[in-house]
Amino acid sequence: QLQFVESGGGLVQAGGSLRLSCLASISTYSIGPIAWFRQTPGKHREFVASITSGGSTNYDDSVLGRFTIVRDNAKATVSLQMNSLKPEDTAVYYCNIMTGWGQVEWGQGTQVTVSS
């Protein structure tokens, strides 16, 4: 009954790539912009990237030029293509409604680990 289900994480070497997928419920998908967040142990979740219903995107400076967020409205999915990964990208990645648009239950997230 989760509103968001994340997948695609794994262990990669620095410089490698991963593609994360976020499956949303139809009702939740239409609330507003959807974003990817990430969190490391002992820290708060931080913004990574977002995309609006019209396809407009926004990225945190730490991932700009390396990550790309896309959406498939027919499938109610949002993906995050991550290239040139760095050890500091290591975190649990979550997707959810963009901050300020509402409060929706968090999914389980997907672990991304980048080794040196």
C-alpha positions, 0 to 999 in steps of 0.5 A: 500500500506504499505511495512510492516504491523505489528500486535500482540501487546497488554497489558501483565504483566511482565514475560508474552509473546507476538508474533509479526508478520510482513507481507512484500511485496514480492519485499521488503522482498527480499531486504536484512535482515529484522529487528524489531525495537522499539520506545518510545515517544520522543526517536529514534527507536532502533534495537531489532533483525534481520534475514537474508535470510539464517536464521542467527540472531542477537539480541540486548543485552537487549533482548538476551535470551528472544526474538526469531526472525524467518521468513517464506519465503513462506509467506513473514513474519517475527515474533518476539516471546517475552518471559519474558517481562519486563516493559522496553520492552514497546514501539511501535514495527516496522519491516523494512529492516536492517539499511544500506540496503536501505530506505523503508517506515515505517509501523504503528507499533504495541503497546506493553505495559508491566505492573509491 
